[in-house]
Amino acid sequence: MATDPRAALDRLIAALEAHLGAAQRRRGDDDPAVEAAYAQLADAFEVYDEALYTAHDEVTPFELPDDDEDDDEDRDDELGDDEDDRADGDPRGDLSSR
């Protein structure tokens, strides 16, 4: 059963607010509350993005980083390659120039 985009948007907004609250109460770089709020925000975004696409054939202009992609970018940065690897034909486009 497909998720209602409105319900998914409400969950996304609540996750954004929870993430902000956790960030404001942060207790160090590896605060588990912030990490949990980040994970919930990422999950809520993915549900919303999928619901929006399923119901309206529409996408958002955002992209969640892939952990493997982050590792590759870190390795590229260490080697001095600063080129953005996300401009790979994704239908959402490269937002780095906006």
MARKERO-460758 format. One record per residue: x negated, y, z of N, C-alpha, C, CB in turn. Coordinates in steps of 0.02 Angstrom, whole numbers. Glycine has a CB too. Layout:
<rs>
@n.u=X, n.v=Y, n.w=Z, ca.u=X, ca.v=Y, ca.w=Z, c.u=X, c.v=Y, c.w=Z, cb.u=X, cb.v=Y, cb.w=Z
...
</rs>
This chain:
<rs>
@n.u=-42, n.v=-59, n.w=0, ca.u=0, ca.v=0, ca.w=0, c.u=-44, c.v=62, c.w=0, cb.u=48, cb.v=0, cb.w=62
@n.u=-28, n.v=109, n.w=-42, ca.u=-67, ca.v=170, ca.w=-49, c.u=-52, c.v=217, c.w=10, cb.u=-51, cb.v=205, cb.w=-116
@n.u=-104, n.v=253, n.w=30, ca.u=-98, ca.v=302, ca.w=83, c.u=-68, c.v=367, c.w=56, cb.u=-166, cb.v=316, cb.w=117
@n.u=-23, n.v=397, n.w=94, ca.u=6, ca.v=461, ca.w=75, c.u=-47, c.v=515, c.w=79, cb.u=67, cb.v=478, cb.w=121
@n.u=-57, n.v=554, n.w=25, ca.u=-109, ca.v=606, ca.w=27, c.u=-99, c.v=657, c.w=83, cb.u=-111, cb.v=642, cb.w=-40
@n.u=-37, n.v=674, n.w=99, ca.u=-24, ca.v=722, ca.w=152, c.u=-47, c.v=695, c.w=220, cb.u=51, cb.v=741, cb.w=155
@n.u=-32, n.v=632, n.w=233, ca.u=-53, ca.v=601, ca.w=296, c.u=-129, c.v=596, c.w=299, cb.u=-21, cb.v=530, cb.w=304
@n.u=-160, n.v=579, n.w=242, ca.u=-233, ca.v=575, ca.w=239, c.u=-264, c.v=644, c.w=249, cb.u=-255, cb.v=545, cb.w=171
@n.u=-233, n.v=696, n.w=222, ca.u=-259, ca.v=764, ca.w=231, c.u=-253, c.v=784, c.w=305, cb.u=-220, cb.v=814, cb.w=187
@n.u=-198, n.v=768, n.w=336, ca.u=-190, ca.v=784, ca.w=408, c.u=-244, c.v=749, c.w=449, cb.u=-121, cb.v=763, cb.w=433
@n.u=-259, n.v=686, n.w=432, ca.u=-312, ca.v=650, ca.w=468, c.u=-380, c.v=682, c.w=455, cb.u=-313, cb.v=575, cb.w=446
@n.u=-392, n.v=704, n.w=393, ca.u=-455, ca.v=736, ca.w=376, c.u=-464, c.v=801, c.w=415, cb.u=-459, cb.v=750, cb.w=300
@n.u=-411, n.v=841, n.w=420, ca.u=-415, ca.v=904, ca.w=457, c.u=-429, c.v=890, c.w=531, cb.u=-349, cb.v=944, cb.w=449
@n.u=-396, n.v=840, n.w=559, ca.u=-408, ca.v=822, ca.w=629, c.u=-481, c.v=799, c.w=638, cb.u=-359, cb.v=767, cb.w=652
@n.u=-507, n.v=762, n.w=590, ca.u=-576, ca.v=738, ca.w=595, c.u=-625, c.v=796, c.w=589, cb.u=-591, cb.v=686, cb.w=540
@n.u=-610, n.v=845, n.w=548, ca.u=-652, ca.v=905, ca.w=543, c.u=-653, c.v=942, c.w=610, cb.u=-627, cb.v=952, cb.w=486
@n.u=-595, n.v=950, n.w=640, ca.u=-591, ca.v=985, ca.w=704, c.u=-629, c.v=946, c.w=759, cb.u=-518, cb.v=995, cb.w=725
@n.u=-623, n.v=880, n.w=759, ca.u=-658, ca.v=838, ca.w=808, c.u=-733, c.v=843, c.w=798, cb.u=-634, cb.v=765, cb.w=804
@n.u=-755, n.v=844, n.w=735, ca.u=-827, ca.v=849, ca.w=721, c.u=-854, c.v=916, c.w=745, cb.u=-840, cb.v=841, cb.w=645
@n.u=-817, n.v=970, n.w=733, ca.u=-837, ca.v=1036, ca.w=757, c.u=-843, c.v=1036, c.w=833, cb.u=-788, cb.v=1091, cb.w=733
@n.u=-793, n.v=1009, n.w=866, ca.u=-795, ca.v=1006, ca.w=939, c.u=-854, c.v=966, c.w=965, cb.u=-730, cb.v=976, cb.w=966
@n.u=-869, n.v=910, n.w=933, ca.u=-926, ca.v=870, ca.w=954, c.u=-991, c.v=907, c.w=942, cb.u=-927, cb.v=802, cb.w=916
@n.u=-995, n.v=942, n.w=886, ca.u=-1056, ca.v=981, ca.w=871, c.u=-1066, c.v=1037, c.w=922, cb.u=-1052, cb.v=1010, cb.w=800
@n.u=-1012, n.v=1068, n.w=942, ca.u=-1016, ca.v=1123, ca.w=991, c.u=-1038, c.v=1097, c.w=1060, cb.u=-949, cb.v=1158, cb.w=997
@n.u=-1023, n.v=1034, n.w=1075, ca.u=-1042, ca.v=1004, ca.w=1140, c.u=-1104, c.v=960, c.w=1134, cb.u=-984, cb.v=963, cb.w=1168
@n.u=-1139, n.v=964, n.w=1080, ca.u=-1198, ca.v=922, ca.w=1066, c.u=-1246, c.v=922, c.w=1124, cb.u=-1234, cb.v=945, cb.w=1002
@n.u=-1272, n.v=863, n.w=1140, ca.u=-1322, ca.v=854, ca.w=1192, c.u=-1383, c.v=821, c.w=1163, cb.u=-1293, cb.v=812, cb.w=1251
@n.u=-1418, n.v=856, n.w=1120, ca.u=-1478, ca.v=830, ca.w=1089, c.u=-1468, c.v=810, c.w=1016, cb.u=-1503, cb.v=771, cb.w=1128
@n.u=-1524, n.v=792, n.w=984, ca.u=-1523, ca.v=777, ca.w=913, c.u=-1484, c.v=713, c.w=896, cb.u=-1593, cb.v=770, cb.w=888
@n.u=-1486, n.v=664, n.w=939, ca.u=-1453, ca.v=600, ca.w=925, c.u=-1392, c.v=589, c.w=970, cb.u=-1502, cb.v=543, cb.w=934
@n.u=-1352, n.v=640, n.w=979, ca.u=-1293, ca.v=636, ca.w=1021, c.u=-1243, c.v=585, c.w=992, cb.u=-1259, cb.v=706, cb.w=1029
@n.u=-1227, n.v=533, n.w=1029, ca.u=-1182, ca.v=481, ca.w=1003, c.u=-1112, c.v=508, c.w=987, cb.u=-1176, cb.v=424, cb.w=1052
@n.u=-1089, n.v=558, n.w=1023, ca.u=-1023, ca.v=586, ca.w=1009, c.u=-1022, c.v=621, c.w=941, cb.u=-1002, cb.v=636, cb.w=1065
@n.u=-1076, n.v=655, n.w=925, ca.u=-1081, ca.v=689, ca.w=859, c.u=-1086, c.v=637, c.w=804, cb.u=-1143, cb.v=737, cb.w=857
@n.u=-1125, n.v=585, n.w=816, ca.u=-1132, ca.v=532, ca.w=766, c.u=-1065, c.v=497, c.w=754, cb.u=-1185, cb.v=481, cb.w=787
@n.u=-1027, n.v=484, n.w=807, ca.u=-962, ca.v=453, ca.w=800, c.u=-913, c.v=498, c.w=763, cb.u=-933, cb.v=434, cb.w=870
@n.u=-914, n.v=563, n.w=780, ca.u=-870, ca.v=610, ca.w=745, c.u=-888, c.v=615, c.w=671, cb.u=-874, cb.v=680, cb.w=779
@n.u=-953, n.v=613, n.w=657, ca.u=-976, ca.v=614, ca.w=587, c.u=-949, c.v=553, c.w=549, cb.u=-1054, cb.v=615, cb.w=583
@n.u=-954, n.v=495, n.w=579, ca.u=-930, ca.v=434, ca.w=547, c.u=-854, c.v=437, c.w=536, cb.u=-948, cb.v=372, cb.w=589
@n.u=-817, n.v=462, n.w=585, ca.u=-744, ca.v=468, ca.w=578, c.u=-727, c.v=519, c.w=523, cb.u=-712, cb.v=489, cb.w=645
@n.u=-765, n.v=573, n.w=519, ca.u=-754, ca.v=622, ca.w=467, c.u=-767, c.v=593, c.w=398, cb.u=-799, cb.v=683, cb.w=479
@n.u=-821, n.v=556, n.w=391, ca.u=-836, ca.v=524, ca.w=327, c.u=-782, c.v=475, c.w=307, cb.u=-904, cb.v=489, cb.w=330
@n.u=-757, n.v=435, n.w=355, ca.u=-704, ca.v=388, ca.w=340, c.u=-639, c.v=424, c.w=320, cb.u=-690, cb.v=343, cb.w=402
@n.u=-622, n.v=476, n.w=356, ca.u=-561, ca.v=514, ca.w=341, c.u=-566, c.v=546, c.w=272, cb.u=-548, cb.v=567, cb.w=394
@n.u=-625, n.v=571, n.w=255, ca.u=-634, ca.v=601, ca.w=189, c.u=-624, c.v=549, c.w=134, cb.u=-703, cb.v=633, cb.w=183
@n.u=-654, n.v=490, n.w=143, ca.u=-648, ca.v=438, ca.w=91, c.u=-575, c.v=417, c.w=82, cb.u=-691, cb.v=377, cb.w=110
@n.u=-538, n.v=411, n.w=137, ca.u=-467, ca.v=393, ca.w=133, c.u=-429, c.v=447, c.w=96, cb.u=-437, cb.v=382, cb.w=203
@n.u=-442, n.v=511, n.w=112, ca.u=-408, ca.v=566, ca.w=79, c.u=-425, c.v=568, c.w=4, cb.u=-427, cb.v=633, cb.w=111
@n.u=-489, n.v=562, n.w=-12, ca.u=-510, ca.v=565, ca.w=-81, c.u=-477, c.v=510, c.w=-123, cb.u=-586, cb.v=559, cb.w=-86
@n.u=-475, n.v=450, n.w=-95, ca.u=-443, ca.v=394, ca.w=-130, c.u=-368, c.v=404, c.w=-136, cb.u=-458, cb.v=328, cb.w=-93
@n.u=-336, n.v=428, n.w=-83, ca.u=-264, ca.v=441, ca.w=-85, c.u=-247, c.v=494, c.w=-137, cb.u=-238, cb.v=462, cb.w=-17
@n.u=-287, n.v=546, n.w=-140, ca.u=-276, ca.v=600, ca.w=-188, c.u=-283, c.v=574, c.w=-259, cb.u=-326, cb.v=657, cb.w=-176
@n.u=-333, n.v=533, n.w=-271, ca.u=-344, ca.v=506, ca.w=-337, c.u=-288, c.v=458, c.w=-357, cb.u=-412, cb.v=470, cb.w=-341
@n.u=-268, n.v=415, n.w=-310, ca.u=-216, ca.v=366, ca.w=-324, c.u=-149, c.v=400, c.w=-339, cb.u=-208, cb.v=318, cb.w=-265
@n.u=-132, n.v=449, n.w=-300, ca.u=-66, ca.v=482, ca.w=-307, c.u=-64, c.v=533, c.w=-364, cb.u=-48, cb.v=516, cb.w=-243
@n.u=-120, n.v=568, n.w=-375, ca.u=-117, ca.v=625, ca.w=-422, c.u=-172, c.v=624, c.w=-475, cb.u=-122, cb.v=688, cb.w=-383
@n.u=-211, n.v=570, n.w=-478, ca.u=-266, ca.v=566, ca.w=-526, c.u=-311, c.v=628, c.w=-521, cb.u=-238, cb.v=559, cb.w=-598
@n.u=-325, n.v=648, n.w=-460, ca.u=-366, ca.v=707, ca.w=-446, c.u=-422, c.v=689, c.w=-398, cb.u=-322, cb.v=765, cb.w=-417
@n.u=-477, n.v=725, n.w=-403, ca.u=-534, ca.v=713, ca.w=-359, c.u=-553, c.v=778, c.w=-324, cb.u=-595, cb.v=685, cb.w=-398
@n.u=-592, n.v=772, n.w=-270, ca.u=-618, ca.v=830, ca.w=-235, c.u=-687, c.v=847, c.w=-263, cb.u=-622, cb.v=817, cb.w=-158
@n.u=-712, n.v=906, n.w=-250, ca.u=-779, ca.v=924, ca.w=-275, c.u=-835, c.v=903, c.w=-228, cb.u=-782, cb.v=999, cb.w=-286
@n.u=-822, n.v=855, n.w=-184, ca.u=-871, ca.v=835, ca.w=-134, c.u=-894, c.v=763, c.w=-145, cb.u=-843, cb.v=843, cb.w=-64
@n.u=-953, n.v=749, n.w=-120, ca.u=-980, ca.v=682, ca.w=-125, c.u=-1017, c.v=665, c.w=-60, cb.u=-1028, cb.v=676, cb.w=-186
@n.u=-1001, n.v=607, n.w=-31, ca.u=-1037, ca.v=586, ca.w=29, c.u=-1104, c.v=557, c.w=10, cb.u=-995, cb.v=534, cb.w=69
@n.u=-1155, n.v=573, n.w=48, ca.u=-1220, ca.v=544, ca.w=32, c.u=-1220, c.v=470, c.w=45, cb.u=-1276, cb.v=579, cb.w=73
@n.u=-1254, n.v=433, n.w=2, ca.u=-1263, ca.v=362, ca.w=9, c.u=-1327, c.v=351, c.w=49, cb.u=-1266, cb.v=325, cb.w=-60
@n.u=-1324, n.v=308, n.w=99, ca.u=-1384, ca.v=296, ca.w=141, c.u=-1443, c.v=275, c.w=99, cb.u=-1369, cb.v=242, cb.w=193
@n.u=-1433, n.v=232, n.w=50, ca.u=-1488, ca.v=211, ca.w=6, c.u=-1514, c.v=270, c.w=-34, cb.u=-1465, cb.v=155, cb.w=-41
@n.u=-1468, n.v=313, n.w=-57, ca.u=-1488, ca.v=373, ca.w=-95, c.u=-1529, c.v=420, c.w=-52, cb.u=-1425, cb.v=409, cb.w=-123
@n.u=-1509, n.v=427, n.w=13, ca.u=-1547, ca.v=470, ca.w=59, c.u=-1618, c.v=444, c.w=67, cb.u=-1512, cb.v=472, cb.w=128
@n.u=-1625, n.v=378, n.w=73, ca.u=-1692, ca.v=349, ca.w=79, c.u=-1734, c.v=364, c.w=17, cb.u=-1688, cb.v=273, cb.w=91
@n.u=-1703, n.v=359, n.w=-42, ca.u=-1738, ca.v=373, ca.w=-104, c.u=-1758, c.v=447, c.w=-107, cb.u=-1694, cb.v=355, cb.w=-165
@n.u=-1713, n.v=492, n.w=-86, ca.u=-1728, ca.v=563, ca.w=-87, c.u=-1783, c.v=580, c.w=-38, cb.u=-1666, cb.v=605, cb.w=-71
@n.u=-1782, n.v=548, n.w=21, ca.u=-1836, ca.v=559, ca.w=70, c.u=-1903, c.v=538, c.w=41, cb.u=-1822, cb.v=521, cb.w=135
@n.u=-1903, n.v=481, n.w=7, ca.u=-1964, ca.v=456, ca.w=-24, c.u=-1987, c.v=504, c.w=-79, cb.u=-1952, cb.v=385, cb.w=-52
@n.u=-1939, n.v=530, n.w=-119, ca.u=-1956, ca.v=578, ca.w=-172, c.u=-1985, c.v=642, c.w=-142, cb.u=-1895, cb.v=595, cb.w=-214
@n.u=-1956, n.v=665, n.w=-87, ca.u=-1981, ca.v=726, ca.w=-54, c.u=-2052, c.v=716, c.w=-30, cb.u=-1935, cb.v=746, cb.w=4
@n.u=-2065, n.v=658, n.w=-2, ca.u=-2133, ca.v=643, ca.w=21, c.u=-2183, c.v=643, c.w=-36, cb.u=-2134, cb.v=576, cb.w=57
@n.u=-2159, n.v=624, n.w=-95, ca.u=-2203, ca.v=622, ca.w=-154, c.u=-2204, c.v=689, c.w=-191, cb.u=-2181, cb.v=567, cb.w=-201
@n.u=-2163, n.v=736, n.w=-169, ca.u=-2162, ca.v=802, ca.w=-200, c.u=-2112, c.v=809, c.w=-256, cb.u=-2229, cb.v=818, cb.w=-226
@n.u=-2065, n.v=763, n.w=-263, ca.u=-2014, ca.v=766, ca.w=-315, c.u=-1951, c.v=796, c.w=-285, cb.u=-1999, cb.v=696, cb.w=-345
@n.u=-1937, n.v=860, n.w=-301, ca.u=-1880, ca.v=895, ca.w=-271, c.u=-1819, c.v=894, c.w=-316, cb.u=-1899, cb.v=966, cb.w=-256
@n.u=-1821, n.v=858, n.w=-372, ca.u=-1766, ca.v=858, ca.w=-420, c.u=-1704, c.v=827, c.w=-389, cb.u=-1786, cb.v=820, cb.w=-483
@n.u=-1646, n.v=854, n.w=-402, ca.u=-1584, ca.v=829, ca.w=-376, c.u=-1562, c.v=768, c.w=-415, cb.u=-1529, cb.v=884, cb.w=-378
@n.u=-1556, n.v=711, n.w=-382, ca.u=-1539, ca.v=649, ca.w=-415, c.u=-1463, c.v=640, c.w=-422, cb.u=-1567, cb.v=591, cb.w=-377
@n.u=-1422, n.v=685, n.w=-396, ca.u=-1350, ca.v=676, ca.w=-398, c.u=-1320, c.v=695, c.w=-465, cb.u=-1318, cb.v=717, cb.w=-344
@n.u=-1353, n.v=730, n.w=-507, ca.u=-1325, ca.v=750, ca.w=-572, c.u=-1331, c.v=692, c.w=-620, cb.u=-1361, cb.v=814, cb.w=-599
@n.u=-1292, n.v=639, n.w=-608, ca.u=-1298, ca.v=578, ca.w=-647, c.u=-1234, c.v=562, c.w=-685, cb.u=-1317, cb.v=520, cb.w=-603
@n.u=-1196, n.v=613, n.w=-703, ca.u=-1135, ca.v=601, ca.w=-741, c.u=-1075, c.v=589, c.w=-697, cb.u=-1145, cb.v=544, cb.w=-786
@n.u=-1078, n.v=602, n.w=-633, ca.u=-1022, ca.v=594, ca.w=-589, c.u=-967, c.v=642, c.w=-613, cb.u=-1041, cb.v=609, cb.w=-514
@n.u=-905, n.v=618, n.w=-619, ca.u=-852, ca.v=661, ca.w=-644, c.u=-839, c.v=722, c.w=-600, cb.u=-788, cb.v=622, cb.w=-649
@n.u=-865, n.v=722, n.w=-539, ca.u=-856, ca.v=779, ca.w=-495, c.u=-908, c.v=832, c.w=-507, cb.u=-858, cb.v=757, cb.w=-422
@n.u=-959, n.v=816, n.w=-545, ca.u=-1010, ca.v=865, ca.w=-564, c.u=-1061, c.v=879, c.w=-511, cb.u=-977, cb.v=929, cb.w=-582
@n.u=-1111, n.v=917, n.w=-529, ca.u=-1166, ca.v=936, ca.w=-485, c.u=-1149, c.v=1004, c.w=-455, cb.u=-1235, cb.v=938, cb.w=-524
@n.u=-1139, n.v=1006, n.w=-390, ca.u=-1120, ca.v=1068, ca.w=-357, c.u=-1178, c.v=1109, c.w=-332, cb.u=-1075, cb.v=1053, cb.w=-300
@n.u=-1240, n.v=1085, n.w=-343, ca.u=-1297, ca.v=1120, ca.w=-315, c.u=-1308, c.v=1189, c.w=-345, cb.u=-1358, cb.v=1078, cb.w=-324
@n.u=-1282, n.v=1201, n.w=-404, ca.u=-1293, ca.v=1265, ca.w=-437, c.u=-1236, c.v=1315, c.w=-423, cb.u=-1301, cb.v=1255, cb.w=-511
@n.u=-1186, n.v=1294, n.w=-384, ca.u=-1128, ca.v=1338, ca.w=-372, c.u=-1137, c.v=1377, c.w=-309, cb.u=-1064, cb.v=1298, cb.w=-367
</rs>
